[in-house]
Amino acid sequence: MAQAISSGRRSSLDSLAGSPILSPTSPASPYSPTDSVSVRDSSSALVLLPNQDDEDSFEFSSDEEHDEHDPQLEIAKLAIPPLPAATVFLYLLAPYLRLGAILVPNGITSLKFGLVNLFVAAALSVFSRNLWFLLARYLRKSTAEDIFFEVIAKSISRTKRRRRERIRRLLLCVTGSLRILMASMYFRASVDSVYPLLLQALPVQTRLITTLALGLLIFVVSFPKSLASKQVICTTWLSIILYIAWLAAALYNHMTGTMMPSPILVQHGVLWNGTTSIAFSFATSLTVPLSTSLAGRPSTPSNKTDRGTYFQMLCILSTIIATLLILPSILTASLPNVPGALSDTRNIIVHVLGASSLLLSIPPVLVSIRPLPVPLAVRRVCKLDLSKATLIFVVVLLSLAPPSMAAFLNDLTILLALCGSYFLPAWAHITIHYFRRPISIVIPPSVPNTPQTVQSPSPSHSPDALLQRKERLLQRRRLGRRVLWDVGVWLLLIPISVFGMVWAGGRLVGQW
C-alpha cells in the first residue's frame, strides 16, 4: 500500500526516517498472517498504522499544488521580515525610479528607438523577476545568494565544508560590493547635482563639506537594520514622491523652453548611453527575499499557487507603473528645446528634487546589505553600529574618487547590475533545469530496502511502481509549464545578454 506522508506529519515521524514504512497487511509486517517474519524478531521493521481520520493521507502534492506549511518560509530564516503587500510593492517599484530613470532624458536621440528600448527593457525585467521567483520556489531558497550557491557549489561534496563556506562568503561579498557601488554612485550623483548650486552661492570649494554633510544625513536615515522599519519605508515613499515631483518640474521646464541638461553623474564612463540608462532603470534587486517575505505573511493567501500569482501580479503592476512614469521623459526628450541657465529658479528646483530623490533612495540599498562581522567585545564597548558606520564611510570614500576612477566605478556598477538582472537568472535557469537532476516531488531521496519475503506484491502494484508513476506524471506537468520560460530564456535573455556583454567588452577595450 503506497502512502504519502504530508509535511505536517513528517516532523512527528523523525524517528522512523531510517526505517521502512510498511502496510499492516504486507508480508514483512508483524500483523501479517504469514509467519515469514516473527513478531519478536529484533530486525523486524517498524510499522506505521494508517490514520483513517486523515482524508488526505493518500494525496500526493507537488510544488505547484497546495502546501499548508513550508519550513523554508519560517520567519527566523527570512532575509527580510514579513512585509504587507503594500510594502512589498513599494520595494518592487522603488528600484525603477532611481538614477537610470533620471538619466533617460539626457541620452534619448530618437523617439521610436527610445520607445522600443523602454518596452523591451520593461518586458525583460518582468520576465527576469518571474525567473527569480520560480527558481526560488523550485529550490526553496530565500535569497539570490542561496540560488547562486546551489548552482555553483552543488557539485562540491558536503564533506568539503571549508570550500563551500568560502564560496558562500564570496557570493555574499560580491552582492554586498555591488550594493555598495550602487549606493556610492547614487551619492556621487547627488553631490554632483547639488554642488554647482552651492558653488554659486558660496564662492569657496565646498565639495568636501557637501559630501560630509550629506553623508551624515545618510547615516541618520540608514540607521535601521531592517527593511520593515517605518523609517526606511517612509524614506522610500518620499523618494518616489520626490521623483514624481522632479518629473513634473522637468516636464514643465521642457515645455516652457527653460530646461537645462542635468549635470547628474558627470563621470558617465563609456558604457552609459540612452539604451543602457533605460536598461539600468529596469534592473531588478531583492526579488527573491521580497517574494519569501510576502509568502511569510499570515494574511496572504494560504494556497501556494495563489501566493505565487499574487507576487507575480505585484511585479507586473510595479513594472507598468514605472513604465508610465518613465515614458514622459522619453516622449519629451526627443523634442527640440532651448536650454536655460543654471541660475534659473526652475532649473534649481529640478536639480534639488533629483538630488533629493537619489539621496533618499540610498537607505534601502544600505539596509539590505548584510551586517559586517564585529567582535562581541567591540560591540559591548562601542554602542555605535560599527557595521553601518563602516559601510557609509566606504560609500562616502568612493564618492570622493577622482574623475577617472569614478568613471570606471560607474561602468563597473552598470555592468554588474545588468548582468545580475538579465544574464544570471537565465544562466541559473539553464544550469538547474538542464544540467542538474530534477528534484523529486513524491519519491523520497533514498528508499529503504525492505526485507525479502516469500509473499511479495506483484511489480505492477508495488508501492515503488505507484510512486514512480506519480513522479513521472508530476514531472511531465512541471516540464510542460516550464516550456514558455525555456523559450524566453533561450530566445530573449541569453541572446540579448550575450550581445550586451560583447558590446560592453568592446567599449571597455576601446574597439568601438
matplotlib code that plots the C-alpha trace (Angstrom):
import matplotlib.pyplot as plt

x = [0.0, 1.5, 1.3, 2.4, 3.4, 2.4, 4.7, 2.5, 3.0, 6.7, 8.1, 6.4, 8.0, 11.6, 12.4, 11.2, 13.4, 15.7, 13.0, 10.7, 7.1, 5.0, 1.4, -0.2, -1.1, 2.3, 4.3, 7.0, 4.6, 4.2, 0.5, 0.6, -1.0, 2.2, 4.8, 7.8, 8.8, 8.4, 6.9, 9.6, 12.4, 14.6, 15.3, 11.7, 10.7, 8.7, 5.0, 3.1, -0.7, -2.8, -4.9, -8.4, -9.2, -6.8, -8.7, -5.6, -3.3, -3.1, -2.8, 0.4, 1.3, 3.8, 5.4, 2.6, -0.2, -1.5, 1.1, -0.1, 3.4, 6.7, 9.7, 11.8, 9.5, 9.9, 10.2, 13.5, 15.0, 13.8, 16.3, 13.6, 11.0, 7.4, 6.0, 2.5, 1.6, 1.8, 5.4, 6.5, 5.0, 6.9, 10.3, 9.5, 8.7, 11.4, 14.5, 12.9, 12.7, 16.3, 19.4, 18.6, 15.1, 16.6, 19.3, 16.9, 16.2, 19.9, 20.6, 17.5, 18.0, 15.3, 11.7, 11.0, 14.3, 13.7, 10.1, 11.3, 14.1, 11.6, 9.1, 11.7, 13.5, 10.2, 9.3, 12.7, 12.5, 9.2, 10.5, 13.7, 11.8, 9.5, 12.5, 14.0, 10.7, 10.2, 13.8, 13.4, 10.2, 11.6, 14.8, 13.0, 15.6, 15.0, 17.9, 19.6, 22.9, 21.4, 20.4, 23.9, 25.3, 23.0, 24.2, 27.9, 28.6, 26.1, 28.9, 31.2, 31.0, 29.4, 32.4, 34.4, 32.7, 35.5, 35.4, 31.6, 31.8, 34.4, 32.1, 29.1, 31.2, 32.5, 28.9, 27.9, 30.9, 30.0, 26.4, 27.4, 30.0, 27.5, 25.1, 27.9, 28.9, 25.3, 24.9, 28.2, 27.1, 23.8, 25.6, 28.1, 25.4, 23.5, 26.6, 27.4, 23.9, 23.9, 27.5, 27.3, 24.4, 26.3, 29.4, 27.4, 26.0, 29.3, 32.5, 34.6, 35.4, 32.6, 32.5, 34.1, 31.9, 28.8, 29.9, 30.4, 27.1, 25.1, 27.0, 25.9, 22.3, 22.5, 23.9, 20.9, 18.2, 20.1, 20.4, 17.5, 18.6, 15.6, 13.5, 10.5, 11.4, 8.9, 11.7, 13.1, 9.6, 8.7, 12.1, 11.5, 8.0, 9.4, 12.0, 9.3, 7.2, 10.3, 10.9, 7.4, 7.8, 11.1, 9.4, 6.6, 9.1, 11.3, 8.4, 7.2, 10.6, 11.0, 7.6, 8.4, 11.9, 13.9, 15.2, 19.0, 20.7, 21.2, 24.9, 23.9, 26.5, 29.2, 31.6, 29.4, 32.0, 32.0, 29.0, 26.4, 24.0, 20.3, 19.9, 21.9, 20.3, 16.8, 18.1, 19.7, 16.5, 14.7, 17.5, 15.9, 17.0, 15.7, 13.2, 13.8, 13.8, 10.7, 8.8, 9.5, 8.8, 5.3, 4.8, 5.6, 2.7, -0.2, -2.7, -1.6, -3.5, -2.7, -2.6, 0.9, -0.2, -2.3, 0.7, 2.8, 0.2, -0.2, 3.5, 3.7, 0.8, 2.7, 5.7, 3.7, 1.9, 5.1, 6.7, 3.7, 3.6, 7.4, 7.0, 4.3, 6.4, 9.5, 7.5, 7.0, 10.8, 11.3, 8.4, 9.7, 13.5, 13.4, 11.6, 13.6, 14.3, 16.2, 18.5, 18.0, 20.5, 21.6, 20.7, 17.1, 14.9, 13.0, 16.2, 17.4, 14.2, 14.7, 18.3, 17.4, 14.4, 16.5, 19.4, 16.9, 15.2, 18.5, 19.8, 16.7, 17.0, 20.3, 18.9, 17.1, 20.2, 22.4, 19.9, 19.7, 23.4, 24.2, 26.0, 29.7, 31.1, 32.1, 33.7, 31.4, 34.0, 34.0, 30.2, 30.0, 32.4, 31.1, 27.3, 27.5, 26.6, 30.1, 29.0, 26.6, 29.2, 31.9, 29.5, 28.6, 32.3, 33.2, 30.3, 31.4, 35.1, 34.1, 32.1, 35.3, 37.2, 38.9, 37.1, 38.9, 38.3, 34.7, 34.0, 35.5, 33.4, 30.2, 31.0, 31.6, 28.4, 26.2, 27.9, 27.4, 23.8, 22.8, 24.4, 22.8, 19.4, 19.3, 22.0, 22.4, 18.8, 18.9, 22.2, 20.8, 17.7, 19.7, 22.1, 19.5, 17.0, 19.3, 22.5, 21.0, 18.9, 15.3, 14.1, 11.7, 8.2, 6.8, 9.7, 12.0, 15.7, 16.6, 14.1, 15.0, 15.4, 12.6, 13.2, 12.8, 9.9, 8.3, 5.0, 5.9, 3.4, 3.4, 5.6, 2.7, 1.1, 4.2, 4.4, 7.6, 5.9, 3.0, 5.3, 7.4, 4.3, 3.0, 6.5, 6.7, 3.2, 4.1, 7.4, 5.7, 3.3, 6.2, 8.1, 5.0, 4.6, 8.3, 8.3, 7.3, 10.1, 12.6, 11.7, 12.0, 15.4, 16.9, 15.4, 15.4, 17.5, 20.5, 21.0, 20.4, 22.7, 25.5, 25.2, 25.3, 28.3, 30.2, 29.3, 30.4, 33.7, 34.4, 33.6, 35.8, 38.8, 38.2, 37.3, 34.0]
y = [0.0, 3.3, 6.1, 9.7, 11.4, 15.0, 17.7, 18.3, 14.8, 14.4, 16.2, 13.7, 10.8, 11.7, 8.6, 6.5, 8.2, 5.3, 2.5, 1.3, 2.2, -0.9, -1.7, -3.8, -6.4, -6.6, -9.8, -8.1, -6.6, -8.3, -8.0, -10.1, -13.5, -15.0, -16.4, -15.5, -12.8, -13.2, -10.5, -10.9, -10.7, -7.7, -7.0, -6.5, -3.2, -0.6, -0.3, 2.8, 2.2, 4.2, 7.0, 6.7, 10.3, 11.8, 12.4, 13.4, 10.7, 9.3, 12.7, 13.5, 17.1, 18.8, 22.2, 23.6, 22.4, 23.1, 23.4, 24.3, 24.7, 25.4, 25.1, 27.4, 30.3, 30.4, 33.9, 33.2, 32.2, 35.1, 37.5, 40.2, 40.1, 39.5, 42.6, 43.6, 43.6, 47.4, 47.5, 44.7, 46.6, 49.7, 47.9, 46.4, 49.8, 51.9, 50.5, 51.5, 55.2, 56.0, 57.1, 55.3, 57.0, 60.4, 59.9, 58.8, 62.3, 63.0, 60.1, 59.8, 60.9, 59.0, 58.7, 55.4, 53.8, 55.1, 53.7, 50.3, 50.2, 51.1, 48.4, 45.7, 46.6, 46.5, 43.1, 41.6, 43.0, 41.3, 38.1, 38.0, 38.7, 35.8, 33.6, 34.6, 33.8, 30.4, 29.4, 30.4, 28.4, 25.4, 25.3, 26.5, 29.3, 32.7, 34.8, 35.1, 34.2, 30.8, 30.2, 31.0, 28.7, 25.9, 26.5, 26.8, 24.5, 21.7, 19.5, 20.1, 17.3, 18.3, 16.9, 19.8, 22.3, 24.9, 25.2, 25.5, 28.1, 30.1, 30.1, 31.3, 34.1, 35.1, 35.3, 37.5, 39.7, 40.2, 41.1, 43.4, 45.1, 45.7, 47.4, 49.5, 50.6, 51.5, 53.5, 55.3, 56.1, 57.5, 59.5, 60.8, 61.8, 63.7, 65.6, 66.4, 67.8, 70.0, 71.1, 73.6, 75.4, 75.7, 76.9, 79.8, 80.7, 80.2, 81.2, 78.6, 74.9, 73.2, 69.8, 68.0, 69.8, 69.0, 65.3, 65.1, 66.8, 64.6, 61.5, 62.4, 62.7, 59.3, 57.8, 59.1, 57.8, 54.5, 53.6, 51.0, 47.4, 46.1, 47.0, 46.5, 49.7, 52.5, 55.0, 53.1, 52.7, 56.4, 57.3, 55.1, 56.5, 60.0, 59.1, 58.1, 61.2, 63.4, 61.6, 62.3, 66.0, 66.0, 64.6, 67.2, 70.1, 68.8, 68.4, 71.9, 73.3, 71.4, 72.6, 76.2, 76.0, 76.6, 73.1, 72.6, 69.2, 67.9, 67.5, 64.4, 61.7, 63.9, 60.9, 58.8, 56.4, 54.6, 52.3, 54.9, 56.0, 56.2, 52.4, 51.4, 54.0, 52.5, 49.0, 50.1, 51.8, 48.4, 46.4, 44.3, 43.8, 41.9, 39.9, 36.6, 37.9, 40.0, 37.0, 35.0, 38.0, 38.3, 34.5, 34.7, 37.0, 35.2, 37.5, 36.3, 33.5, 30.1, 28.4, 28.3, 28.9, 31.9, 33.3, 33.0, 34.6, 37.4, 38.2, 38.0, 40.4, 42.8, 42.5, 43.3, 46.2, 47.8, 47.5, 49.0, 52.0, 52.5, 52.4, 55.0, 57.3, 57.0, 57.3, 61.1, 61.7, 59.7, 61.5, 65.0, 64.2, 64.0, 67.3, 70.5, 72.6, 75.8, 75.3, 77.6, 78.9, 77.1, 80.1, 79.9, 79.1, 76.4, 74.6, 74.9, 73.2, 70.4, 69.8, 69.8, 67.4, 65.0, 65.0, 64.6, 61.6, 59.9, 60.7, 59.1, 56.0, 55.1, 53.9, 50.8, 49.8, 50.1, 48.4, 45.4, 44.7, 42.1, 43.5, 43.2, 40.8, 42.8, 41.1, 40.8, 42.6, 45.6, 45.7, 45.7, 48.7, 50.7, 51.3, 52.7, 50.5, 50.0, 47.9, 50.5, 53.3, 51.3, 50.9, 54.5, 55.5, 53.3, 54.8, 58.4, 57.5, 56.0, 59.1, 61.2, 59.2, 61.2, 61.5, 58.7, 56.2, 57.4, 56.7, 53.2, 52.5, 53.7, 51.4, 48.5, 49.2, 49.2, 46.1, 44.1, 45.3, 44.4, 41.0, 40.3, 41.3, 39.7, 37.2, 35.5, 34.3, 32.8, 31.1, 29.7, 28.5, 26.6, 25.1, 23.9, 22.6, 21.2, 20.1, 19.1, 16.1, 17.1, 17.5, 14.6, 15.5, 12.4, 9.9, 10.3, 10.8, 7.3, 4.5, 1.9, -1.6, -3.8, -7.4, -10.0, -12.3, -15.2, -13.4, -10.2, -8.0, -8.0, -5.5, -3.8, -2.9, -2.3, 0.9, 1.9, 1.5, 3.7, 6.3, 6.3, 6.6, 9.6, 11.1, 10.8, 12.4, 15.4, 15.9, 16.0, 18.6, 20.6, 20.4, 21.5, 24.6, 25.4, 25.4, 29.0, 30.1, 27.9, 29.6, 33.1, 32.2, 30.8, 33.3, 36.5, 36.7, 34.7, 36.4, 39.9, 39.3, 37.9, 40.7, 43.3, 41.7, 41.6, 45.2, 46.2, 44.4, 46.1, 49.5, 48.9, 47.9, 50.8, 48.8, 50.7]
z = [0.0, -1.1, 1.4, 1.2, 4.4, 4.4, 5.6, 8.7, 9.9, 8.8, 11.9, 14.2, 12.4, 12.5, 14.5, 11.5, 8.9, 8.6, 8.7, 6.0, 6.4, 5.8, 5.5, 8.2, 5.6, 4.0, 4.4, 6.4, 8.9, 12.4, 11.8, 8.6, 8.6, 7.3, 9.6, 7.5, 9.9, 13.6, 15.7, 18.3, 15.8, 16.7, 13.0, 12.2, 10.7, 12.5, 11.4, 10.8, 11.2, 8.8, 10.3, 9.0, 10.2, 7.7, 4.5, 2.6, 3.7, 0.1, -1.6, -3.5, -3.5, -5.9, -5.8, -7.8, -5.6, -2.1, 0.7, 4.1, 5.7, 4.1, 6.5, 4.3, 4.9, 8.6, 9.9, 11.6, 8.2, 6.1, 4.8, 5.1, 7.8, 6.7, 5.0, 3.9, 0.2, 0.0, 1.4, -1.0, -3.9, -2.7, -2.7, -6.1, -7.6, -6.0, -7.9, -11.2, -10.3, -9.4, -11.3, -14.6, -14.9, -14.1, -16.8, -19.5, -20.9, -21.4, -23.8, -26.0, -29.6, -31.4, -30.2, -31.8, -30.7, -27.2, -27.0, -28.3, -25.7, -22.9, -23.7, -24.3, -21.0, -19.1, -20.6, -19.8, -16.3, -15.6, -17.2, -15.2, -11.9, -12.6, -13.3, -9.9, -8.2, -9.9, -9.2, -5.5, -5.2, -7.1, -4.9, -1.8, -1.3, 0.3, -1.2, -4.6, -2.9, -1.9, -5.5, -6.8, -4.1, -5.3, -8.9, -8.1, -5.1, -5.9, -7.3, -4.3, -1.7, 1.6, 3.3, 2.0, 4.2, 4.2, 0.4, 0.4, 3.1, 1.2, -1.9, 0.2, 1.7, -1.8, -3.1, -0.1, -0.7, -4.4, -3.8, -0.9, -3.0, -5.8, -3.4, -2.0, -5.6, -6.4, -3.2, -3.9, -7.4, -6.2, -3.6, -6.1, -8.5, -5.7, -4.8, -8.5, -8.9, -5.8, -5.7, -8.7, -6.9, -3.7, -5.6, -7.0, -3.6, -1.7, -3.7, -1.9, -2.5, -0.7, -2.3, 0.6, 3.1, 1.0, 0.8, 4.5, 5.3, 3.0, 4.3, 7.9, 6.7, 5.0, 8.2, 10.2, 7.8, 7.2, 10.9, 11.0, 10.5, 8.6, 5.6, 7.8, 9.7, 9.3, 8.9, 5.8, 4.4, 4.8, 3.3, 0.2, -0.3, 0.0, -2.6, -5.1, -4.4, -5.0, -8.3, -9.4, -8.4, -10.3, -13.4, -13.2, -12.8, -15.6, -18.0, -17.2, -17.8, -21.0, -22.3, -21.5, -23.0, -19.9, -19.3, -19.0, -19.2, -15.7, -14.5, -12.6, -13.0, -14.6, -14.9, -17.2, -18.4, -21.8, -21.1, -20.4, -23.1, -23.7, -24.1, -21.1, -18.9, -19.7, -19.1, -15.9, -14.7, -15.0, -13.3, -10.5, -6.9, -3.8, -5.9, -4.1, -0.5, -1.2, -2.6, 0.5, 2.7, 1.2, 1.5, 5.1, 5.9, 7.7, 5.9, 2.4, 0.6, 2.2, -1.2, -2.6, -6.2, -5.1, -3.3, -6.4, -8.6, -6.0, -6.1, -9.9, -10.2, -7.9, -10.1, -13.3, -11.6, -10.4, -13.8, -15.6, -13.2, -13.6, -17.4, -17.2, -15.0, -17.4, -20.6, -20.4, -20.2, -23.4, -25.2, -24.5, -24.7, -28.5, -28.9, -29.7, -26.7, -25.8, -22.8, -19.9, -17.4, -14.3, -12.1, -13.2, -10.3, -12.1, -13.0, -9.4, -8.3, -10.8, -9.7, -6.0, -6.5, -8.5, -6.0, -3.0, -4.7, -5.3, -1.8, -0.2, -2.4, -0.7, 2.7, 1.4, -0.5, 2.6, 4.9, 2.5, 2.9, 5.5, 8.6, 8.7, 11.4, 14.5, 17.5, 20.6, 22.8, 20.5, 20.4, 24.1, 24.4, 21.5, 21.3, 17.8, 14.9, 13.6, 10.7, 9.4, 10.1, 8.1, 5.1, 5.0, 5.3, 2.3, 0.3, 1.1, 0.4, -3.0, -3.9, -3.5, -6.1, -8.9, -12.2, -14.0, -11.2, -10.7, -14.4, -14.1, -11.0, -12.8, -15.7, -13.3, -11.5, -14.5, -15.9, -12.7, -12.3, -15.8, -15.7, -12.4, -13.6, -17.1, -17.6, -14.2, -13.8, -17.3, -16.5, -13.2, -15.0, -17.7, -15.2, -12.7, -15.2, -17.9, -16.0, -12.7, -11.8, -11.3, -7.7, -6.9, -5.9, -4.2, -4.1, -1.1, -1.7, -0.5, -0.5, 2.3, 1.3, 2.7, 3.9, 1.2, 1.9, 0.2, -0.4, -2.2, -4.1, -7.8, -9.5, -11.3, -7.9, -5.7, -3.8, -5.7, -9.0, -7.9, -6.6, -9.8, -11.9, -9.9, -10.0, -13.8, -14.2, -12.0, -13.7, -17.1, -15.8, -14.4, -17.7, -19.7, -17.5, -18.0, -21.8, -22.1, -19.7, -21.6, -24.9, -23.3, -21.8, -24.9, -27.4, -25.4, -22.3, -23.5, -26.9, -25.6, -22.6, -24.7, -27.2, -24.4, -22.8, -26.1, -26.8, -23.2, -23.6, -26.9, -25.4, -22.4, -24.6, -27.0, -30.1, -30.7]

ax = plt.figure().add_subplot(projection="3d")
ax.plot(x, y, z, "-o")
ax.set_aspect("equal")
plt.show()
